[in-house]
Amino acid sequence: MRRSWTLMLITGVALAAPGAVPADQADETAIRKRVQEYVDAWNRGDAKAAAAVYAVDGTHTYVLGFTHRGRVAIEKGLEEFLAGSWKGTRITLKTNAVRFLKPDVAVEDETFTVTGLKTLEGTELPAVEGPCLVVHQKRDGEWFAAAVQCGIPPEGPDKARK
């Protein structure tokens, strides 16, 4: 729990800190294109193409609480997801904001939705939704996801009473 609060504090500081580099529309468009490449690859079950948007040394911390480190591990993890219990799922990613910290580093605030998850018996489950914080890095003229961290907000007191 303490780690989550630390991450939220760091995220808030990174997104609110003064001195951000003015956004270059071409770079923001390139980042949004990379996000769409990931979505398209996931939705066709292509783990290799989905992993290609990550930096070679990138990381992804998933809503399930574990982290894959490096593009190779991310690809292997996505292969397992998309061939296993997440097979046939659909993902959407909504970019809420992109903020440039340096000309080659940007922070993206996005929201994900995964639909099509099923129980072992085949019953469809409700959509899974949550926020992601993505640090993008430009390397050799191309943007890559350097660090992705996603979560599912805990149920609030209003939901717990129902």
C-alpha positions in Angstrom: 0.0 0.0 0.0 2.8 2.4 0.9 4.4 1.7 -2.5 1.1 2.7 -4.3 0.9 6.0 -2.4 4.6 6.7 -3.3 3.9 6.0 -6.9 0.8 8.3 -6.9 2.8 11.0 -5.2 5.7 10.7 -7.8 3.1 10.6 -10.6 1.4 13.8 -9.3 4.7 15.6 -9.0 5.8 14.5 -12.5 2.6 15.6 -14.1 2.3 18.9 -12.1 6.0 20.0 -12.0 6.7 23.3 -13.7 9.3 23.5 -16.5 7.9 21.0 -18.9 9.2 21.1 -22.4 6.6 22.6 -24.8 4.9 19.8 -26.7 6.0 19.1 -30.2 2.8 18.1 -32.1 4.7 15.7 -34.3 6.1 13.9 -31.3 2.8 13.7 -29.5 1.2 12.3 -32.7 4.0 9.7 -32.9 3.4 8.7 -29.3 -0.4 8.4 -29.9 0.4 6.3 -33.0 2.6 3.9 -31.0 -0.3 3.5 -28.5 -2.6 2.6 -31.3 0.0 0.1 -32.7 -0.1 -1.6 -29.3 -4.0 -1.7 -29.3 -4.1 -3.1 -32.8 -1.5 -5.7 -32.1 -3.2 -6.8 -28.8 -6.6 -7.0 -30.5 -5.3 -9.3 -33.2 -3.4 -11.4 -30.6 0.1 -10.4 -31.9 2.4 -10.4 -28.9 5.5 -9.7 -30.9 4.0 -6.6 -32.5 2.6 -5.4 -29.2 6.0 -5.8 -27.5 7.7 -3.9 -30.3 6.4 -0.6 -28.9 8.5 -1.1 -25.8 12.1 -0.1 -25.3 14.5 -3.0 -25.3 15.0 -2.4 -21.6 11.4 -1.3 -21.0 9.2 -2.5 -18.1 5.5 -3.1 -17.7 3.8 -3.5 -14.3 0.4 -5.1 -14.9 -2.8 -4.7 -13.0 -2.3 -8.2 -11.6 0.7 -6.8 -9.7 3.8 -8.2 -11.4 6.4 -6.7 -13.7 8.0 -7.9 -16.9 11.4 -6.3 -17.4 12.7 -6.0 -20.9 11.1 -6.4 -24.3 11.8 -10.1 -24.5 10.1 -10.8 -21.2 7.2 -8.5 -22.1 6.7 -10.4 -25.4 6.8 -13.7 -23.6 4.3 -12.5 -21.1 2.0 -11.2 -23.7 2.2 -14.5 -25.6 1.1 -16.3 -22.5 -1.8 -13.8 -21.8 -3.0 -13.7 -25.4 -2.9 -17.5 -25.9 -4.3 -18.2 -22.4 -7.1 -16.7 -20.3 -6.9 -13.4 -22.1 -7.3 -14.9 -25.6 -9.8 -13.1 -27.7 -10.0 -10.1 -25.4 -10.1 -6.6 -26.8 -8.3 -3.6 -25.3 -8.9 0.1 -25.8 -6.5 2.8 -24.6 -7.6 6.4 -24.2 -4.7 8.9 -24.0 -5.8 11.6 -21.5 -2.7 13.7 -21.6 0.9 13.7 -22.9 3.4 15.9 -21.1 7.0 16.3 -22.4 9.6 16.4 -19.6 12.5 16.7 -22.0 12.5 16.6 -25.8 13.1 12.8 -25.7 11.0 12.0 -22.6 7.3 12.2 -22.2 4.8 11.1 -19.6 1.4 9.8 -20.9 -1.7 9.5 -18.7 -4.0 6.9 -20.2 -7.0 4.8 -19.3 -7.4 1.2 -20.4 -10.5 -1.0 -20.9 -10.2 -4.8 -21.5 -13.3 -6.6 -22.6 -14.0 -10.3 -23.5 -12.5 -11.9 -20.4 -14.3 -15.2 -19.5 -14.5 -17.6 -16.6 -13.2 -21.1 -17.1 -16.8 -22.1 -17.8 -17.0 -19.5 -20.6 -19.1 -16.9 -18.9 -18.1 -13.4 -20.0 -16.8 -11.2 -17.2 -17.4 -7.4 -16.8 -14.9 -5.1 -18.5 -11.7 -4.4 -16.5 -10.8 -0.7 -16.5 -8.1 1.4 -14.9 -5.4 4.1 -15.3 -1.9 3.6 -16.7 1.1 5.9 -16.4 3.5 5.5 -19.3 7.0 7.0 -19.6 7.9 7.2 -23.3 11.5 7.7 -24.5 12.7 8.7 -27.9 15.6 6.6 -29.1 17.2 6.9 -32.5 14.2 9.1 -33.7 11.5 6.6 -32.6 9.3 6.7 -29.5 9.2 3.6 -27.2 7.4 2.8 -24.0 10.2 2.8 -21.4 8.0 2.2 -18.3 4.3 1.3 -18.1 2.5 1.0 -14.8 -1.2 0.1 -14.8 -3.7 -0.4 -11.9 -7.3 -0.9 -11.0 -8.6 1.6 -8.6 -9.9 0.0 -5.4 -13.7 0.0 -4.8 -14.8 3.1 -2.9 -17.1 3.0 0.1 -20.2 3.6 -2.1 -19.5 0.5 -4.2 -18.7 -1.6 -1.1 -22.1 -0.9 0.4 -24.1 -2.3 -2.6 
